[in-house]
Amino acid sequence: MVAASPRGTRRKPSQGRRRIEIAYVNDPARRMVTFSKRKKGLLKKASELSLLSGARVAAVVFSQAGRPFAFGSPSVDHVLRLCAGEDEEDGLGAGFGFHGDAIGAGYEREAVEETARRKEAAAVRVDEEEARMSAVGKKVLRAAAGRFWWEADVEALGAEEIGEFARALRRLRDNVRRRADKMPPAPAASPTTTPPLQ
């Protein structure tokens, strides 16, 4: 069966989420994609386990090239020292990681939860800023009325848009300067010279 898309063209239905055979992936490109996706999922699950249960978690994954990827709560080094019984500098004694301690575990859980809250708040601020910048960009494009964006009618822009517009113009100027500096010098065939960028 072929599903119709909103534009009237026909497309194949997706295979959805289905069980795959767990076997070595021979194709190097597919293997790299599989490693990347599975690694991300594994490290996310380790983070969630630590956040939800307060457990000290360390997960280390090495790619085929030998590059390490790790997650640790509170850190990989701390968890490995706990496993080795070497964490006596905090005054809690060797083997602390296996027996637990209400004070240490509670403090670490609070720290992990606070970090998660700050991360979520930062993600919200990033989304808000992206939405604001999108709105500013749309207003600048409307003010340009079919011309290049840098030719926008500044009278049609508000105070907030003017500041962003000025920063964008400075970035454009700097990019043009860098590009011009990288270009080879033009042959001196013509006596006319162009003034340098201000």
Secondary structure, DSSP 8 states (H G I E B T S, - for coil): --EE-TTS-EE-----S-----S---SHHHHHHHHHHHHHHHHHHHHHHHHHH---EEEEEE-TT--EEEEEES-HHHHHHHHHT---TTSS-TTHHHH--HHHHHHHHHHHHHHHHHHHHHHHHHHHHHHHHHHHHHHHHHHHTTS-GGG--GGGS-HHHHHHHHHHHHHHHHHHHHHHHHS----TTSS-------
